[in-house]
Amino acid sequence: MRDIGAAVIGTGFIGSVHLNTLRRLGVPVAGVLGSSPSRGAERAKALGVPRAYGSLDELLADPAVQVVHVTSPNVAHYPQVKAILGAGKHVICEKPLSMTSAQSADMLALARASGKIAAVCYNTRFYPLNQHAHGMMSAGELGDLRLITGQFHQDWLAKETDWNWRLEADEGGPLRSVSDIGTHWVDLTNFITGQKPVAVMAELATFIPERQKPLGPVETFTTATGATETRKIATDDAATILLRYGNGGRGVLTTSQISHGRRGLLTWDISGSKASAAWSAEAPENLWIGHREAPNQILLRDPSLMNPFGAAASGMPGGHPEGFADTWAAFFSQVYADVARGSRGPQSTWASFEDGHYEMLFCDAVLESAAQGTWVNIAGGN
C-alpha cells in the first residue's frame, strides 16, 4: 500500500475520515482538493496534508496519485468520477453514487470499460459481525430469507436550525434520508442476505418544511452559528418503506434524520427459514442468533469464533472493541489490496459501482411509489 498514492476530494467530516484512515494504513496522501482553492489550502494546512490542488485537472495530472477518493457533495460525483476514470485512475466514491440512475448507469459503464477499481463507500458492510452474518447466509445457516426489518435513524437534522448541504435537492438529490442513510441499510442487507428488493411501497415525510440556512459554510454533524436565511425544504426527513424480495421474502425499513437521541441507529433483524439473526450499530460487538429448538446465542465479535468473512474484517482480538473507524480501515485495506492486484479479488466484499447503481434504481422506485401511493417494481432487482 505504501507504493500507491492517493488524493482526497473534499475536506469536510467524511473527507477527514478518508484521510485519517489512509494515514492509519500507511497509504501516502499526495494532496486534497477543496471546494475552492482557498478552502483547500486552509484545510490542507489544518489536516497536515502537503499539497492542496487548485483544480481537479491539477490533481489528475499528478503522477503520484493512483487512487482518488471522492467525498464531495452528491452533485459533483458524476463529473468528477467521469474525469477520474478518464484519466486512468482508480476511484473510491462516497454514497449515493450519483444524483440519478441515468448518471450511475453511465458511471458503471465507464468503470467497466476502464478496468479500474471502482468502489462505493458503504462501509457498514465492514463491521466484522456483518461480514460474519454474510458468511452465515452464504453457508445456509439461517436458511432462506423470510422477513427482514430494520431502521437507520439519526438526530443531526432534528431542529429547524440544523443545516447541511444534503437538505437541498440541487446538491443532494430529490431524496435525503433514503439516499443518504437508507441506501446504507439496503446495501448492507442485500450484502448479508444475497437478496435484493424487487419492489417497494414507500411513504416520505418532511416534518420541518422550513429551515434556517447559515450564510456561511457548515460541516456535517457540526452546529451552525451566525446569520441565517429561511429556506423551504422538500427532501425527506423520514421514510417508511415496505419491501418485496425476489425469493418471496418481505421487509420493512424506516429512515429518519429527526429522531432525537439517535446518533446513528442502524439495525437489521432477519428471520430465516432455519434461524434468525439481528445486529445494531449501537452495539456492534454483538450478533444475536435466534433458534426455535435450542438456546438463543449472542456472538461477541471474536475472530477466533467467527467464520472467515468475519475474521478477515476483524483487526483486534475478542474483548477489544472495534467501531466506525475500523470499518473504514477494513474497507480500504481490501480495496487497496485489489488496486495492488490489478483486479477485484475473489473474496472481496466491498460495494462496487454495480451496487451503487442498484441503490439509485432503488431510490427511483421509492420516489415513484411515494408519488403514486402504490407498489413499484425496481429495475435491477433479483
C-alpha positions in Angstrom: 0.0 0.0 0.0 2.9 2.4 0.6 3.6 2.3 -3.1 0.1 3.5 -4.0 -0.5 7.2 -3.8 -3.9 8.7 -3.0 -5.7 12.1 -3.2 -8.9 13.1 -1.5 -11.6 15.4 -3.0 -13.5 17.0 -0.1 -12.1 18.3 3.2 -15.2 18.1 5.5 -16.1 15.4 8.0 -16.1 12.4 5.7 -13.1 13.6 3.8 -11.2 13.7 7.1 -12.3 10.2 7.8 -10.9 9.0 4.5 -7.6 10.9 5.1 -7.1 9.6 8.6 -7.8 6.1 7.5 -5.3 6.3 4.7 -2.7 7.5 7.1 -3.5 4.7 9.5 -2.9 2.2 6.7 0.3 3.9 5.6 -1.0 4.9 2.2 0.8 8.1 1.1 -1.7 11.0 0.6 -0.3 13.3 -2.1 -2.9 16.1 -1.6 -6.5 17.2 -1.2 -8.9 19.2 -3.4 -11.3 21.6 -1.5 -14.5 23.3 -2.6 -12.3 26.3 -3.6 -8.5 26.9 -3.8 -8.6 29.0 -0.6 -10.7 26.5 1.3 -8.5 23.6 0.1 -5.3 25.4 1.2 -6.8 26.3 4.6 -8.0 22.7 5.2 -4.8 21.1 3.9 -2.8 23.1 6.4 -5.2 22.2 9.2 -5.1 18.5 8.3 -1.3 18.4 7.7 -1.5 17.5 4.0 1.4 18.5 1.9 -0.5 19.8 -1.1 -3.8 21.5 -1.9 -4.7 21.2 -5.6 -6.1 24.2 -7.3 -8.4 22.2 -9.6 -9.4 18.6 -10.5 -7.2 18.8 -13.6 -4.2 19.6 -11.5 -5.0 16.6 -9.2 -5.4 14.3 -12.1 -2.1 15.4 -13.7 -0.2 14.4 -10.5 1.7 11.2 -11.3 2.0 10.5 -7.6 -1.8 9.8 -7.5 -3.2 6.4 -8.5 -6.4 6.4 -6.4 -8.8 9.3 -6.0 -11.3 9.4 -3.1 -14.5 11.4 -3.9 -16.1 12.8 -0.8 -17.7 15.9 -2.4 -21.4 16.8 -2.4 -23.5 14.3 -4.4 -24.0 16.8 -7.3 -20.2 16.6 -8.0 -19.8 12.8 -8.1 -20.8 12.3 -11.7 -18.5 14.8 -13.4 -15.6 14.1 -11.0 -15.8 10.3 -11.4 -16.0 10.5 -15.2 -12.8 12.7 -15.2 -11.0 10.3 -12.8 -11.8 7.2 -14.7 -11.0 9.0 -18.0 -7.5 9.9 -16.5 -6.9 6.2 -15.9 -7.1 6.3 -12.1 -8.9 4.1 -9.6 -11.8 5.7 -7.7 -13.5 5.3 -4.3 -16.7 7.3 -4.3 -18.9 8.3 -1.4 -22.6 7.2 -1.5 -25.0 7.7 -3.0 -23.1 7.2 -6.2 -24.8 9.9 -8.2 -27.8 12.2 -8.4 -29.8 10.0 -10.9 -29.8 6.4 -12.1 -29.0 7.7 -15.6 -25.8 9.1 -14.3 -25.0 6.0 -12.3 -25.6 3.8 -15.3 -23.1 5.9 -17.3 -20.6 5.7 -14.4 -21.0 1.9 -14.2 -20.3 1.6 -18.0 -17.2 3.8 -17.7 -15.9 1.8 -14.7 -16.4 -1.5 -16.5 -14.6 -0.2 -19.7 -11.8 1.3 -17.7 -10.8 -1.9 -15.9 -10.0 0.2 -12.9 -11.1 -0.5 -9.3 -14.3 1.5 -8.7 -15.7 1.2 -5.1 -18.6 2.9 -3.3 -18.3 3.8 0.3 -20.8 1.5 2.0 -18.5 1.0 5.0 -21.1 -0.7 7.3 -20.5 -3.9 5.4 -17.2 -4.0 7.2 -18.4 -4.2 10.7 -16.9 -7.7 11.3 -20.2 -9.2 12.5 -22.0 -8.1 9.4 -19.3 -9.9 7.4 -19.9 -12.9 9.7 -23.7 -12.7 9.0 -23.0 -12.6 5.3 -21.0 -15.8 5.7 -23.8 -17.4 7.7 -26.3 -16.7 5.0 -24.0 -17.8 2.3 -23.5 -21.1 4.1 -27.2 -21.6 4.5 -27.1 -21.4 8.3 -30.1 -19.1 8.5 -31.9 -20.7 5.6 -34.0 -18.7 3.1 -34.9 -15.1 3.8 -38.4 -14.8 5.0 -38.7 -11.5 6.8 -36.2 -8.6 7.4 -37.0 -5.5 9.4 -34.8 -2.6 10.4 -34.0 1.1 10.5 -31.4 3.8 10.2 -32.3 6.7 12.5 -30.3 9.8 13.3 -31.0 13.1 15.0 -28.5 15.6 13.5 -31.2 17.3 11.5 -33.9 17.2 14.2 -34.2 21.0 14.6 -35.1 23.8 12.2 -31.8 25.4 12.9 -29.8 22.3 11.8 -28.4 22.6 8.3 -26.4 20.7 5.8 -26.0 20.8 2.0 -27.9 17.4 1.8 -31.1 19.3 2.7 -31.3 20.9 -0.8 -32.2 18.8 -3.8 -29.9 20.6 -6.2 -26.9 19.4 -4.2 -28.0 16.2 -2.6 -30.7 15.0 -5.0 -34.5 14.6 -4.6 -34.2 12.1 -1.7 -32.3 12.7 1.5 -32.9 10.3 4.4 -33.5 7.4 1.9 -30.5 8.2 -0.4 -28.1 9.3 2.4 -28.7 6.6 5.1 -31.5 4.4 3.7 -29.2 3.1 0.9 -26.6 2.2 3.6 -29.3 -0.2 5.1 -30.3 -1.5 1.7 -26.8 -2.2 0.6 -25.9 -3.8 3.9 -28.9 -6.1 4.0 -28.5 -7.0 0.3 -24.9 -8.0 1.0 -25.8 -10.1 4.1 -28.9 -11.9 2.6 -27.8 -12.2 -1.0 -31.2 -10.9 -2.0 -32.3 -7.6 -3.4 -35.7 -6.0 -3.1 -37.6 -6.3 -6.4 -40.5 -3.9 -5.4 -41.2 -1.2 -2.9 -44.2 0.6 -1.3 -42.9 3.9 0.2 -44.1 7.0 2.1 -41.9 10.0 2.6 -42.3 12.7 5.2 -40.9 16.2 5.6 -41.6 17.3 9.2 -39.6 20.5 9.0 -40.8 22.3 5.8 -38.7 25.4 6.6 -35.2 25.7 8.0 -32.7 28.4 8.8 -29.7 28.2 6.4 -26.5 29.8 7.7 -24.9 32.3 5.3 -21.5 30.6 5.8 -20.3 27.0 5.3 -21.3 24.3 7.7 -19.6 20.9 8.0 -21.6 17.7 8.5 -22.5 17.0 12.1 -21.5 20.4 13.3 -23.6 23.3 14.7 -24.0 26.4 12.6 -23.6 29.9 14.1 -24.2 33.4 12.8 -26.7 34.9 10.4 -29.2 32.7 8.6 -31.9 32.8 5.9 -35.2 30.9 5.7 -35.2 28.1 3.1 -38.1 25.8 2.1 -37.3 22.1 2.3 -38.7 19.4 0.0 -36.4 16.5 0.8 -37.5 13.7 3.1 -36.8 13.9 6.9 -38.0 10.3 7.2 -39.5 7.4 5.3 -41.4 4.2 5.8 -40.8 1.5 3.1 -42.2 -1.9 2.6 -40.0 -4.3 0.6 -40.6 -7.4 -1.5 -37.7 -9.7 -2.4 -37.2 -12.0 -5.4 -37.3 -15.2 -3.3 -40.7 -14.2 -1.8 -39.3 -12.6 1.3 -40.7 -9.4 2.8 -39.1 -6.5 4.6 -39.8 -3.2 6.4 -37.4 -0.3 6.6 -37.7 3.1 8.3 -35.3 6.0 7.9 -35.1 9.2 9.9 -32.8 12.1 10.4 -35.1 13.8 13.0 -35.1 11.2 15.8 -33.8 12.9 19.0 -31.1 10.9 20.7 -30.4 8.5 17.9 -26.9 9.4 16.7 -26.7 6.5 14.2 -29.1 3.7 15.0 -28.8 1.2 12.2 -30.4 -2.2 12.9 -31.4 -5.3 11.0 -33.4 -8.3 12.1 -33.5 -11.3 9.7 -36.0 -14.2 10.1 -34.7 -17.1 8.0 -36.3 -20.5 7.4 -33.8 -22.2 9.7 -32.8 -19.5 12.3 -32.8 -15.7 12.9 -30.1 -13.1 13.5 -30.1 -9.4 14.5 -27.5 -6.7 14.8 -27.4 -3.0 15.9 -24.8 -0.4 15.2 -25.3 0.9 18.7 -23.9 -2.4 20.0 -21.7 -3.5 17.1 -19.7 -6.1 19.1 -22.7 -8.4 19.5 -24.7 -10.5 17.0 -27.9 -12.1 18.3 -28.7 -15.5 16.8 -32.2 -17.0 17.4 -33.3 -20.6 17.4 -36.6 -22.4 17.8 -35.4 -25.6 19.3 -32.1 -24.6 21.0 -30.9 -21.7 23.3 -30.5 -18.4 21.6 -27.0 -17.1 21.3 -25.1 -13.8 21.5 -21.9 -14.0 19.5 -19.2 -11.5 20.7 -17.0 -10.2 17.9 -14.0 -12.5 18.2 -12.0 -13.6 15.2 -11.3 -16.9 16.8 -15.0 -17.7 16.9 -16.1 -16.2 13.6 -16.2 -17.5 10.0 -13.6 -16.5 7.5 -15.5 -13.4 6.3 -15.9 -12.0 9.8 -12.4 -12.9 10.9 -10.9 -11.2 7.9 -12.6 -7.9 8.7 -11.7 -8.0 12.4 -8.4 -6.4 13.4 -8.5 -6.9 17.2 -9.0 -9.9 19.5 -12.3 -10.5 21.2 -13.0 -8.2 24.1 -11.1 -5.3 22.4 -13.9 -3.3 20.8 -13.8 -2.2 17.2 -16.1 0.6 15.8 -16.8 3.0 13.0 -13.2 4.0 12.2 -12.2 0.3 12.0 -14.8 -0.4 9.3 -13.0 2.2 7.1 -9.7 0.6 7.7 -11.0 -2.9 6.8 -12.8 -1.5 3.7 -9.8 0.5 2.4 -7.4 -2.4 3.1 -9.4 -4.7 0.9 -9.8 -2.1 -1.9 -6.1 -1.1 -1.9 -5.1 -4.8 -2.0 -7.2 -5.1 -5.1 -5.6 -2.0 -6.6 -2.2 -3.6 -6.0 -3.5 -6.9 -7.5 -5.0 -5.0 -10.5 -8.5 -6.5 -10.2 -11.1 -7.4 -7.7 -10.1 -10.4 -5.6 -12.3 -13.5 -5.4 -13.0 -12.9 -1.7 -13.5 -9.2 -1.9 -16.7 -7.9 -0.3 -16.6 -4.1 -1.0 -19.5 -2.4 -2.7 -19.0 -1.9 -6.5 -20.4 0.5 -8.9 -22.9 -2.2 -9.8 -24.1 -2.0 -6.2 -24.1 1.8 -6.3 -26.2 1.8 -9.5 -28.7 -0.6 -7.9 -29.1 1.8 -5.0 -30.0 4.6 -7.4 -32.6 2.4 -9.1 -34.0 1.7 -5.6 -34.3 5.4 -5.0 -36.1 5.9 -8.3 -38.6 3.3 -7.2 -39.1 4.9 -3.8 -39.8 8.3 -5.4 -42.3 6.8 -7.8 -44.0 4.7 -5.2 -44.3 7.7 -2.8 -45.8 9.8 -5.6 -48.2 7.2 -6.8 -49.1 5.5 -3.5 -48.6 2.0 -4.9 -46.1 -0.8 -5.2 -43.4 -0.1 -7.8 -41.0 -2.7 -9.3 -37.3 -2.0 -9.1 -35.2 -2.3 -12.2 -32.3 -4.5 -11.4 -33.9 -6.4 -8.6 -33.3 -10.1 -8.4 
